[in-house]
Amino acid sequence: MNDLLRIKELRETLEKFNYEYYVLDNPSVSDAEYDRLMNELTMLEKEHPEAYDALSPSQRVGGQVISEFKKVKHKRRMISLANAFNEDEMIDFDHRVKELLGTDRPIKYMAEMKIDGLAMSLDYGNGRLNYAATRGDGDVGEDVTSNVITIKSIPTKISVSAPLEVRGEVYMPKASLNELNRLQSNDGKPLFANARNAAAGSIRNLDSSVAASRKLDAYWYYFVNADEFKIHSHSEALNYIQKLGFRTNPERRICNGIEEVLDYIKEYTLKRPTLAYDIDGIVVKVDNIDDWDVLGYTAKTPRWAIAYKFPPEEVTTTLKDIIFTVGRTGKITPNAVLSPVRVAGSLVQRATLHNEDFILERELRVGDQVILRKAGDVIPEVVGVSLGKRTGDEKPFAMISHCPECGTPLIKIEAMHFCPNEHCPARNVEALIHFASRPAMDIDGLGEKIIELFFNERFLVDIPSIYHLSDHREAIIEMDGFSHKSIDNLLLAIEASKNQSLERLIFGLGIREIGEKTAKILAIKYLSLNRLLEAEYDELCSIDDIGPVAAQSIIDYAHDEHNKAMIKELDNVGVNMNYLGPTVRSDSFFSNKTVVLTGTLEKYGRREATEMLENLGAHVSGSVSKATDVVIYGSEAGSKLDKAQKLGVLTMDEDEFISHLGM
């Protein structure tokens, strides 16, 4: 046998052994034999670089170092689930499902562990892994393939050549976290607060050997395009991908009716501490995939699934102090300084107290024993005080009257206090952080800690100074933690941000009441920043989703002399001021119509067709209902086409769709 054939044989053999060991937990060879074959493969690959394959088992040890993660647009949006926090809300969910399906029969549900990790998508074609991508913002994630293939339970090759996508959760087992923190402690490094943070940090590390060393694993819970494989139930879909080599969670269970679901929740509420991984709830899905089309989606979540969240763990700790921070809009936020306490897997020392009324309603005093929990197991919040533990030495709370940063007298608007000084140094820091953030100008490498450091060094003083940071290059290189490469990468990211589209700039400017969605609406409407800032109040109020408060905020921002000077400087350094995205037409055949795509489109992929339709003014939905205007179908169209025809909805094949594109 020649070397190239031997390489092929070794790769197939080692992948088989990986599957037996990491998925089936039933190895057929010893570790020594596995290592011997891996060493043989590694040596042969070195001798034959022309046989390099990024998906080879030898690449699972990591070692690839990249400068940044590439962006990946998901073929179908990675959506989140609605939450339920008690039995009544679960029963309400069941009632809604029955009502939408028009039945009184018990619904068959699949109940699964809600693993506390990092959501991930795996995309395959021609039997090979194309890429692994994070959720990101749901539409666009990051390509983290080099790190994900270090997880040996994940198949890099499958026996199906058709396009296939599965989604699941990458997580760090409890044992891996304990071992990682032991090593961190031995090296004098900070410990990881919880397994979720450790897993996310490992996957987002630019050196794949870090992910390989962390002993991560994954479970896969969603076969995205199961309908294209003529699969009609979620349970069948999971069984199918399991046979293909994907690791699915054996703790899942089919439940006939909501009562069995509630029994399952009670069972695993008790079993939660005994599991080898962290969970923060139970996911419940209607098992019949055909029903998903009928149930459809809200604006953000599917109606056929829900996440039951475990009641938050509550602990008691000492309220040592109350300090105040200044946000980018000048809002003053009181924050609790707490005696460090571990809650829901992480060490907590700070928690927001929101505003003066929040503190007074709870009668909080410095020195109190306060009750702390994490809302949704994520955000620390103080929920009350243990009045019986008071000693009399506690200090009553008094709201400050002046800005803690610049000394300007505060003003109160409803329940909130604000620093009215537009040039308050603290507001500048928060404005810089917001401007550079991912939803805004997305300047990779310019995070909160770096901005604070550069602000303290006076390298950054306001938003335009970001684009003059290169003037301080040599001084930055002299600072601890910076190298020629790291500062050059940062400067390249700053330069690249000049080419962001207008909606990101509008959002990044931090105009009060203008969020991401509103910024995009304004960008599409006005196409340039100058036109937006010249708009009249009544004109702004006439735009859908722009209310009088937002309109007045824009007017106030546009007339501020400091803001005018800042925008002029941004323009002078070359920051793009125009909308670069596709313009939405209002005169096409599809304008203001709700459109559903089904089946396989030959000329245009699902993603491309969706973008085209949205640019033509259509709303693209995932489900067919009486509100649907058009269903566009390709080959192997399934239940959506059948339902559309029963409802009398207009249907058209791909050729008809193409013929309407210019209309």
C-alpha positions as CSV (number, residue, x, y, z in Angstrom):
1,M,0.0,0.0,0.0
2,N,1.4,3.4,-0.9
3,D,1.7,6.2,1.6
4,L,-1.3,8.2,0.3
5,L,-3.6,5.3,0.6
6,R,-2.3,4.5,4.0
7,I,-3.0,8.2,5.1
8,K,-6.6,7.8,3.9
9,E,-6.9,4.4,5.7
10,L,-5.5,5.9,9.0
11,R,-7.8,8.9,8.9
12,E,-10.9,6.7,8.5
13,T,-9.7,4.3,11.2
14,L,-8.9,7.1,13.7
15,E,-12.3,8.8,13.1
16,K,-14.0,5.5,13.8
17,F,-12.1,5.2,17.0
18,N,-13.0,8.8,18.0
19,Y,-16.6,8.0,17.4
20,E,-16.5,4.9,19.6
21,Y,-14.6,6.6,22.4
22,Y,-16.2,10.1,22.5
23,V,-19.7,9.4,21.3
24,L,-20.5,5.8,22.1
25,D,-18.2,5.7,25.2
26,N,-17.2,2.2,24.1
27,P,-13.6,2.2,22.7
28,S,-12.5,-0.9,20.8
29,V,-8.7,-0.2,21.1
30,S,-6.4,0.8,23.8
31,D,-5.0,4.3,24.2
32,A,-1.6,3.0,23.3
33,E,-2.8,1.6,20.0
34,Y,-4.7,4.8,19.2
35,D,-1.6,6.9,19.9
36,R,0.6,4.6,17.8
37,L,-1.7,5.0,14.8
38,M,-2.0,8.8,15.3
39,N,1.8,9.1,15.4
40,E,2.0,7.1,12.2
41,L,-0.5,9.4,10.5
42,T,1.3,12.5,11.7
43,M,4.6,11.3,10.4
44,L,3.2,10.3,7.0
45,E,1.4,13.7,6.7
46,K,4.7,15.5,7.3
47,E,6.3,13.5,4.6
48,H,3.4,14.2,2.2
49,P,2.4,17.9,2.6
50,E,0.4,17.6,-0.6
51,A,-2.1,15.4,1.4
52,Y,-2.9,18.1,3.9
53,D,-6.5,18.1,5.0
54,A,-7.8,20.6,7.6
55,L,-10.3,17.9,8.8
56,S,-7.7,15.2,9.4
57,P,-7.8,13.6,12.9
58,S,-4.3,14.9,13.4
59,Q,-5.6,18.5,13.3
60,R,-7.8,17.9,16.3
61,V,-4.9,18.6,18.7
62,G,-5.0,22.3,17.6
63,G,-2.1,24.6,17.1
64,Q,-3.5,26.8,14.4
65,V,-3.2,30.5,15.3
66,I,-5.3,33.0,13.3
67,S,-5.5,36.8,13.4
68,E,-9.3,37.0,13.5
69,F,-12.5,35.0,13.0
70,K,-14.2,35.4,9.7
71,K,-17.9,36.4,9.7
72,V,-20.5,33.8,8.6
73,K,-24.1,34.6,7.6
74,H,-26.4,31.9,8.8
75,K,-28.5,30.2,6.1
76,R,-31.4,30.3,8.6
77,R,-31.5,32.7,11.5
78,M,-30.3,31.2,14.9
79,I,-33.2,32.2,17.0
80,S,-33.6,32.2,20.8
81,L,-36.5,30.7,22.8
82,A,-39.2,32.3,24.9
83,N,-38.8,31.6,28.6
84,A,-41.2,30.2,31.2
85,F,-40.4,30.4,34.9
86,N,-43.1,28.3,36.6
87,E,-45.7,25.6,36.0
88,D,-48.5,28.1,35.2
89,E,-46.5,29.6,32.3
90,M,-45.8,26.1,30.9
91,I,-49.5,25.3,31.1
92,D,-50.2,28.6,29.3
93,F,-47.7,27.5,26.6
94,D,-49.5,24.2,26.1
95,H,-52.9,26.0,25.8
96,R,-51.5,28.3,23.1
97,V,-50.1,25.4,21.2
98,K,-53.5,23.6,21.3
99,E,-55.4,26.7,20.4
100,L,-53.2,27.4,17.3
101,L,-53.4,23.7,16.2
102,G,-57.1,23.6,16.8
103,T,-57.1,20.5,19.0
104,D,-57.9,19.4,22.5
105,R,-55.7,16.2,22.3
106,P,-52.6,15.9,24.4
107,I,-49.6,17.3,22.5
108,K,-46.5,15.1,22.1
109,Y,-43.5,17.1,23.3
110,M,-39.8,16.5,23.4
111,A,-38.2,17.6,26.7
112,E,-34.4,18.1,26.7
113,M,-31.6,19.5,28.9
114,K,-30.9,23.2,28.4
115,I,-27.1,23.0,28.6
116,D,-25.3,26.1,29.8
117,G,-22.7,26.6,27.0
118,L,-22.1,28.2,23.7
119,A,-24.7,27.8,20.8
120,M,-23.0,26.4,17.7
121,S,-24.0,25.6,14.1
122,L,-22.3,22.9,12.0
123,D,-22.7,23.1,8.2
124,Y,-21.9,20.1,6.0
125,G,-21.7,19.5,2.3
126,N,-20.5,16.6,0.2
127,G,-20.0,14.7,3.4
128,R,-17.5,17.1,4.9
129,L,-17.7,19.8,7.5
130,N,-17.8,23.2,5.8
131,Y,-17.6,25.3,8.9
132,A,-18.6,25.7,12.5
133,A,-20.2,29.1,13.4
134,T,-21.2,30.8,16.6
135,R,-24.7,32.3,17.0
136,G,-23.4,35.9,16.9
137,D,-26.4,38.2,16.5
138,G,-28.5,35.4,15.1
139,D,-28.0,36.5,11.5
140,V,-24.2,36.6,11.4
141,G,-21.8,34.5,13.5
142,E,-18.1,33.8,13.5
143,D,-16.3,30.9,11.8
144,V,-14.6,29.0,14.7
145,T,-14.0,25.8,12.8
146,S,-10.3,25.6,13.8
147,N,-11.3,25.4,17.4
148,V,-14.5,23.3,17.1
149,I,-12.7,20.5,15.3
150,T,-10.5,20.0,18.4
151,I,-13.7,18.5,20.1
152,K,-13.2,14.9,19.2
153,S,-16.8,13.9,19.5
154,I,-17.7,16.1,16.5
155,P,-17.7,14.3,13.2
156,T,-15.7,16.1,10.5
157,K,-17.1,13.8,7.8
158,I,-20.5,12.1,7.5
159,S,-22.0,9.5,5.2
160,V,-24.5,12.0,3.7
161,S,-23.5,14.1,0.7
162,A,-26.5,16.4,0.7
163,P,-26.3,19.8,2.5
164,L,-26.9,19.3,6.2
165,E,-26.9,21.7,9.2
166,V,-27.1,20.8,12.8
167,R,-27.1,23.1,15.8
168,G,-26.3,22.5,19.4
169,E,-24.3,23.5,22.4
170,V,-20.6,23.4,23.0
171,Y,-19.9,23.1,26.7
172,M,-17.2,22.4,29.3
173,P,-18.0,19.5,31.5
174,K,-17.8,20.1,35.3
175,A,-14.7,17.9,35.6
176,S,-12.9,19.8,32.8
177,L,-13.7,23.1,34.6
178,N,-12.3,21.8,37.9
179,E,-9.1,20.6,36.2
180,L,-8.7,23.9,34.3
181,N,-9.1,25.9,37.5
182,R,-6.6,23.7,39.3
183,L,-4.1,24.5,36.6
184,Q,-5.0,28.2,36.7
185,S,-4.5,28.2,40.4
186,N,-1.1,26.4,40.2
187,D,0.0,29.0,37.7
188,G,-1.2,31.9,39.8
189,K,-3.8,32.9,37.1
190,P,-7.4,33.9,37.8
191,L,-10.0,31.2,38.0
192,F,-12.9,30.8,35.6
193,A,-16.2,31.8,37.2
194,N,-18.2,29.1,35.5
195,A,-18.2,26.5,32.8
196,R,-20.2,28.7,30.3
197,N,-17.6,31.5,30.4
198,A,-14.7,29.0,30.2
199,A,-16.3,27.3,27.1
200,A,-17.0,30.6,25.3
201,G,-13.5,31.9,26.0
202,S,-11.9,28.7,24.8
203,I,-13.9,28.7,21.5
204,R,-13.1,32.4,20.9
205,N,-9.4,32.0,21.5
206,L,-7.4,32.7,18.3
207,D,-5.0,29.8,19.2
208,S,-6.8,26.5,18.6
209,S,-4.4,24.6,20.9
210,V,-6.1,26.4,23.8
211,A,-9.5,24.9,22.8
212,A,-7.8,21.5,22.4
213,S,-6.4,21.6,25.9
214,R,-9.7,22.5,27.6
215,K,-11.5,19.2,27.0
216,L,-14.7,20.7,25.7
217,D,-17.6,18.6,24.4
218,A,-20.9,19.2,22.6
219,Y,-24.5,17.9,22.3
220,W,-26.6,18.5,19.1
221,Y,-30.3,19.2,19.5
222,Y,-31.6,20.6,16.2
223,F,-31.5,19.2,12.7
224,V,-32.1,22.5,10.8
225,N,-33.1,21.1,7.4
226,A,-34.7,17.9,8.5
227,D,-37.7,18.6,6.3
228,E,-35.4,18.3,3.2
229,F,-34.7,14.7,4.4
230,K,-38.5,13.9,4.6
231,I,-38.3,13.8,8.4
232,H,-41.5,14.8,10.2
233,S,-40.7,14.7,13.9
234,H,-38.1,16.2,16.1
235,S,-37.5,12.9,17.8
236,E,-36.9,11.2,14.5
237,A,-34.5,14.0,13.5
238,L,-32.4,13.5,16.6
239,N,-32.3,9.8,16.0
240,Y,-31.2,10.4,12.4
241,I,-28.3,12.7,13.2
242,Q,-27.3,10.4,16.1
243,K,-26.9,7.6,13.5
244,L,-24.8,9.9,11.4
245,G,-22.3,10.2,14.3
246,F,-23.5,13.3,16.2
247,R,-23.6,13.2,19.9
248,T,-27.2,13.8,21.2
249,N,-28.3,14.0,24.8
250,P,-29.6,10.6,26.1
251,E,-31.5,12.5,28.9
252,R,-34.1,13.6,26.4
253,R,-37.6,12.2,26.7
254,I,-40.8,12.1,24.7
255,C,-43.7,13.4,26.8
256,N,-47.3,12.8,26.0
257,G,-49.0,16.0,27.2
258,I,-48.0,18.8,29.5
259,E,-48.4,16.8,32.7
260,E,-45.6,14.5,31.6
261,V,-43.5,17.5,30.8
262,L,-44.0,19.0,34.3
263,D,-43.1,15.6,35.8
264,Y,-39.9,15.6,33.7
265,I,-39.1,19.1,34.9
266,K,-39.5,18.1,38.6
267,E,-37.4,15.0,38.1
268,Y,-34.5,17.0,36.5
269,T,-34.7,19.9,39.0
270,L,-33.6,17.3,41.6
271,K,-31.1,15.5,39.3
272,R,-29.5,18.8,38.1
273,P,-26.6,18.7,40.7
274,T,-25.7,15.1,39.7
275,L,-25.2,15.8,35.9
276,A,-21.7,16.0,34.5
277,Y,-22.5,19.4,32.9
278,D,-24.3,22.6,33.9
279,I,-27.9,23.1,32.9
280,D,-30.0,26.2,33.5
281,G,-33.4,24.8,32.4
282,I,-35.4,22.4,30.3
283,V,-36.2,23.0,26.6
284,V,-39.6,21.7,25.5
285,K,-40.5,21.4,21.8
286,V,-43.6,20.2,19.9
287,D,-42.3,16.9,18.5
288,N,-44.3,17.1,15.2
289,I,-42.2,19.2,12.8
290,D,-45.1,19.6,10.4
291,D,-46.9,21.4,13.3
292,W,-44.1,23.9,13.5
293,D,-45.2,25.5,10.2
294,V,-48.7,25.9,11.6
295,L,-47.5,27.3,14.9
296,G,-45.1,29.7,13.3
297,Y,-43.0,32.4,15.0
298,T,-43.4,35.6,16.9
299,A,-41.1,38.5,16.0
300,K,-38.3,36.9,18.0
301,T,-39.1,33.3,19.0
302,P,-40.8,30.1,17.7
303,R,-44.2,29.3,19.0
304,W,-43.5,25.6,19.0
305,A,-40.8,25.6,21.7
306,I,-40.1,27.1,25.1
307,A,-37.3,27.1,27.6
308,Y,-38.3,26.4,31.2
309,K,-35.8,28.3,33.4
310,F,-35.0,26.9,36.8
311,P,-35.8,29.3,39.7
312,P,-32.8,31.5,40.4
313,E,-30.5,30.5,43.3
314,E,-30.6,33.0,46.1
315,V,-27.8,33.7,48.5
316,T,-27.1,36.2,51.3
317,T,-24.1,38.6,51.4
318,T,-23.1,41.9,52.9
319,L,-23.8,45.2,51.1
320,K,-20.5,46.9,51.7
321,D,-21.1,50.1,49.8
322,I,-23.1,51.9,47.1
323,I,-21.2,53.6,44.4
324,F,-22.4,55.5,41.3
325,T,-21.5,55.2,37.6
326,V,-22.2,57.6,34.7
327,G,-23.5,56.1,31.5
328,R,-23.0,57.4,27.9
329,T,-26.3,59.3,28.1
330,G,-25.4,60.8,31.5
331,K,-27.6,58.4,33.4
332,I,-26.5,57.9,37.0
333,T,-26.7,54.3,38.2
334,P,-26.2,53.2,41.8
335,N,-24.3,49.9,42.1
336,A,-24.0,47.6,45.1
337,V,-20.5,46.7,46.3
338,L,-20.9,43.2,47.8
339,S,-18.8,40.8,49.9
340,P,-17.8,38.3,47.2
341,V,-20.2,35.4,47.0
342,R,-20.7,32.6,44.6
343,V,-24.1,32.4,43.0
344,A,-25.3,30.3,40.0
345,G,-21.7,29.2,39.3
346,S,-19.9,32.5,39.3
347,L,-18.3,34.9,41.9
348,V,-20.3,38.1,42.3
349,Q,-19.0,41.3,43.8
350,R,-21.1,44.0,42.1
351,A,-24.8,44.3,41.2
352,T,-26.8,47.2,39.7
353,L,-29.3,48.9,42.0
354,H,-31.0,50.7,39.0
355,N,-32.1,54.0,40.6
356,E,-33.0,55.8,43.8
357,D,-36.5,54.5,43.9
358,F,-35.3,50.9,43.6
359,I,-33.1,51.3,46.7
360,L,-35.8,53.2,48.8
361,E,-38.5,50.7,48.0
362,R,-36.3,47.9,49.3
363,E,-35.1,50.0,52.3
364,L,-31.5,49.0,51.5
365,R,-28.7,50.3,53.8
366,V,-25.0,50.0,53.6
367,G,-24.0,47.1,56.0
368,D,-27.2,45.2,55.4
369,Q,-27.3,41.5,54.8
370,V,-28.9,41.5,51.3
371,I,-30.5,38.7,49.3
372,L,-28.8,38.2,45.9
373,R,-29.8,36.1,42.9
374,K,-29.1,36.0,39.2
375,A,-32.0,36.9,36.9
376,G,-32.2,34.1,34.4
377,D,-29.0,32.7,35.9
378,V,-27.1,35.6,34.2
379,I,-27.5,39.1,35.7
380,P,-26.9,39.6,39.4
381,E,-29.7,41.4,41.2
382,V,-30.4,42.4,44.8
383,V,-34.0,41.3,45.6
384,G,-34.3,42.2,49.2
385,V,-32.8,42.7,52.7
386,S,-32.7,40.4,55.7
387,L,-34.3,42.9,58.2
388,G,-33.9,40.4,61.1
389,K,-30.1,40.5,60.7
390,R,-29.8,44.3,61.2
391,T,-27.5,45.4,64.1
392,G,-28.2,49.1,64.1
393,D,-24.9,50.1,62.6
394,E,-26.2,50.1,59.0
395,K,-26.1,53.5,57.2
396,P,-29.3,54.8,55.5
397,F,-29.1,55.5,51.8
398,A,-28.9,59.1,50.5
399,M,-28.9,59.9,46.7
400,I,-26.0,62.0,45.5
401,S,-26.8,65.5,44.2
402,H,-23.8,66.1,41.9
403,C,-22.1,64.0,39.2
404,P,-19.4,61.8,40.8
405,E,-17.1,62.5,37.8
406,C,-17.4,66.2,36.9
407,G,-19.3,67.6,39.9
408,T,-22.2,69.0,37.8
409,P,-25.5,69.2,39.7
410,L,-27.7,66.3,38.7
411,I,-31.2,66.6,37.1
412,K,-34.0,64.0,37.7
413,I,-36.2,62.8,34.8
414,E,-39.0,60.5,36.1
415,A,-37.1,57.9,38.2
416,M,-33.7,58.5,36.7
417,H,-30.9,61.0,37.6
418,F,-28.7,62.4,34.9
419,C,-25.5,64.4,34.6
420,P,-26.5,67.1,32.1
421,N,-22.8,67.9,31.2
422,E,-22.4,66.7,27.6
423,H,-18.7,66.7,28.1
424,C,-18.5,64.8,31.3
425,P,-15.3,62.6,31.2
426,A,-17.3,59.5,32.3
427,R,-19.8,60.0,29.5
428,N,-16.9,60.2,27.0
429,V,-15.6,56.8,28.1
430,E,-19.0,55.1,27.8
431,A,-19.5,56.8,24.5
432,L,-16.2,55.4,23.2
433,I,-17.1,51.9,24.4
434,H,-20.5,52.1,22.7
435,F,-19.1,53.5,19.5
436,A,-16.5,50.7,19.2
437,S,-18.8,47.9,20.2
438,R,-19.8,45.1,17.8
439,P,-23.4,46.3,17.0
440,A,-22.0,49.8,16.3
441,M,-18.7,50.3,14.4
442,D,-17.4,46.8,15.4
443,I,-13.7,47.8,16.1
444,D,-12.2,44.4,17.0
445,G,-9.6,44.8,19.7
446,L,-10.9,48.1,21.1
447,G,-12.8,46.7,24.1
448,E,-13.9,48.3,27.3
449,K,-10.6,47.7,29.2
450,I,-8.4,48.9,26.4
451,I,-10.6,52.0,26.0
452,E,-10.4,52.8,29.7
453,L,-6.6,52.3,29.6
454,F,-6.1,54.6,26.6
455,F,-8.5,57.2,28.0
456,N,-6.5,57.3,31.2
457,E,-3.3,57.8,29.1
458,R,-5.1,60.5,27.1
459,F,-4.6,58.6,23.9
460,L,-8.4,58.7,23.6
461,V,-10.4,61.7,24.6
462,D,-13.5,61.5,22.4
463,I,-14.9,59.5,19.4
464,P,-12.8,61.2,16.7
465,S,-9.6,60.6,18.6
466,I,-10.1,56.9,17.8
467,Y,-9.1,57.7,14.3
468,H,-5.9,59.4,15.5
469,L,-4.8,56.5,17.7
470,S,-2.0,55.8,15.2
471,D,-0.3,59.0,16.4
472,H,0.4,57.2,19.7
473,R,1.6,53.9,18.2
474,E,5.1,54.0,19.6
475,A,3.9,55.0,23.0
476,I,1.4,52.1,23.1
477,I,4.0,49.5,22.1
478,E,6.0,50.5,25.1
479,M,3.1,49.6,27.4
480,D,2.8,46.1,29.0
481,G,0.7,43.7,27.0
482,F,1.1,45.3,23.6
483,S,3.2,44.2,20.7
484,H,3.8,45.5,17.2
485,K,1.4,42.9,15.8
486,S,-1.4,43.6,18.3
487,I,-1.3,47.4,17.8
488,D,-1.1,47.0,14.0
489,N,-4.1,44.7,14.1
490,L,-6.0,47.3,16.2
491,L,-5.1,50.1,13.8
492,L,-6.2,48.0,10.8
493,A,-9.6,47.3,12.5
494,I,-10.0,51.1,13.2
495,E,-9.2,51.9,9.6
496,A,-11.7,49.2,8.4
497,S,-14.4,50.7,10.6
498,K,-14.4,53.8,8.4
499,N,-16.2,51.7,5.8
500,Q,-19.1,50.6,8.0
501,S,-22.6,51.4,6.7
502,L,-24.6,54.4,7.9
503,E,-26.9,52.5,10.3
504,R,-23.9,51.4,12.4
505,L,-22.6,55.0,12.6
506,I,-26.0,56.3,13.6
507,F,-26.3,53.7,16.4
508,G,-22.6,54.2,17.4
509,L,-23.2,58.0,17.9
510,G,-25.3,57.1,20.9
511,I,-28.3,59.3,20.2
512,R,-30.8,58.8,23.0
513,E,-33.7,56.6,22.1
514,I,-32.1,55.4,18.9
515,G,-31.4,51.6,19.0
516,E,-30.1,49.3,16.3
517,K,-33.5,48.7,14.6
518,T,-34.3,52.4,14.6
519,A,-30.9,53.3,13.3
520,K,-31.4,51.0,10.3
521,I,-34.8,52.5,9.6
522,L,-33.4,56.0,9.6
523,A,-30.4,54.9,7.4
524,I,-32.6,53.4,4.7
525,K,-34.9,56.4,4.8
526,Y,-32.3,59.2,4.6
527,L,-29.3,57.4,3.0
528,S,-26.9,59.9,4.4
529,L,-26.1,61.3,7.9
530,N,-26.4,64.9,6.7
531,R,-29.9,64.4,5.4
532,L,-31.0,62.8,8.7
533,L,-29.6,65.6,10.8
534,E,-31.4,68.1,8.5
535,A,-34.8,66.4,9.0
536,E,-37.7,68.3,10.6
537,Y,-39.5,67.1,13.7
538,D,-42.8,66.5,12.0
539,E,-41.1,64.6,9.2
540,L,-39.4,62.3,11.7
541,C,-42.6,61.6,13.6
542,S,-44.3,60.5,10.4
543,I,-41.8,57.6,10.0
544,D,-43.1,54.2,11.3
545,D,-41.5,53.2,14.6
546,I,-40.2,56.7,15.2
547,G,-42.1,58.3,18.1
548,P,-42.1,61.9,19.3
549,V,-39.4,61.2,22.0
550,A,-37.0,59.7,19.5
551,A,-37.7,62.4,17.0
552,Q,-36.9,65.1,19.6
553,S,-33.7,63.3,20.5
554,I,-32.6,63.5,16.9
555,I,-33.4,67.2,16.7
556,D,-31.6,67.9,19.9
557,Y,-28.6,65.9,18.8
558,A,-28.5,67.6,15.4
559,H,-28.5,71.2,16.9
560,D,-25.8,70.6,19.4
561,E,-22.6,72.5,18.4
562,H,-20.3,69.9,19.9
563,N,-22.0,67.1,18.0
564,K,-21.8,69.1,14.8
565,A,-18.0,69.6,15.2
566,M,-17.5,65.9,16.0
567,I,-19.4,64.7,12.9
568,K,-17.4,67.1,10.8
569,E,-14.2,65.7,12.2
570,L,-15.3,62.1,11.5
571,D,-16.1,63.1,8.0
572,N,-12.7,64.7,7.6
573,V,-10.9,61.5,8.7
574,G,-12.9,59.5,6.1
575,V,-15.6,57.8,8.1
576,N,-18.4,56.8,5.7
577,M,-21.6,58.9,6.2
578,N,-23.8,57.0,3.7
579,Y,-26.0,53.9,3.7
580,L,-24.2,51.1,1.9
581,G,-26.9,48.4,2.2
582,P,-29.6,47.6,-0.3
583,T,-32.4,50.0,-0.7
584,V,-35.8,48.6,0.1
585,R,-38.2,49.2,-2.9
586,S,-41.8,50.2,-2.2
587,D,-43.1,49.8,-5.8
588,S,-42.3,46.1,-6.5
589,F,-44.8,43.2,-6.8
590,F,-43.7,42.0,-3.4
591,S,-43.9,45.3,-1.5
592,N,-45.7,45.0,1.8
593,K,-46.5,41.3,1.1
594,T,-45.8,38.4,3.5
595,V,-43.9,35.7,1.6
596,V,-42.9,32.1,2.5
597,L,-40.2,30.1,0.8
598,T,-40.4,26.3,0.7
599,G,-38.5,23.5,-1.1
600,T,-35.2,23.8,-2.9
601,L,-34.7,26.8,-5.2
602,E,-32.3,25.9,-8.1
603,K,-31.1,29.4,-9.2
604,Y,-31.1,31.2,-5.9
605,G,-30.4,29.8,-2.5
606,R,-32.8,30.3,0.4
607,R,-30.7,33.0,1.9
608,E,-30.2,34.9,-1.3
609,A,-33.8,34.7,-2.2
610,T,-34.8,36.0,1.3
611,E,-32.4,39.0,0.9
612,M,-33.8,39.8,-2.5
613,L,-37.4,39.7,-1.3
614,E,-36.6,41.9,1.7
615,N,-35.0,44.4,-0.6
616,L,-38.1,44.4,-2.6
617,G,-40.1,45.4,0.4
618,A,-41.5,41.9,1.4
619,H,-41.7,40.4,4.8
620,V,-40.3,36.8,4.6
621,S,-41.9,34.4,7.1
622,G,-41.1,30.9,8.0
623,S,-44.7,29.7,8.3
624,V,-47.9,29.7,6.2
625,S,-51.1,31.2,7.6
626,K,-54.1,33.1,6.5
627,A,-51.9,36.3,6.6
628,T,-49.5,34.9,4.0
629,D,-49.7,36.6,0.6
630,V,-47.4,34.5,-1.5
631,V,-45.7,31.1,-1.2
632,I,-42.7,30.5,-3.5
633,Y,-41.8,26.9,-3.9
634,G,-38.9,24.9,-5.4
635,S,-38.4,21.2,-5.8
636,E,-39.4,18.8,-3.0
637,A,-41.7,21.4,-1.5
638,G,-43.6,19.8,1.4
639,S,-46.4,20.7,3.8
640,K,-46.1,24.4,3.4
641,L,-47.1,24.2,-0.2
642,D,-50.0,21.9,0.6
643,K,-51.2,24.2,3.3
644,A,-51.0,27.3,1.1
645,Q,-53.1,25.6,-1.6
646,K,-55.7,24.6,1.0
647,L,-55.9,28.2,2.2
648,G,-56.1,29.6,-1.3
649,V,-52.8,31.5,-0.9
650,L,-51.1,32.6,-4.1
651,T,-48.3,30.2,-5.0
652,M,-45.5,30.5,-7.6
653,D,-42.6,28.3,-8.7
654,E,-39.1,29.6,-9.0
655,D,-39.5,30.7,-12.7
656,E,-42.6,32.7,-11.8
657,F,-40.7,34.2,-8.9
658,I,-37.9,35.3,-11.2
659,S,-40.4,36.8,-13.7
660,H,-41.7,39.0,-10.9
661,L,-38.4,40.4,-9.7
662,G,-38.5,43.4,-12.0
663,M,-42.1,44.2,-11.2
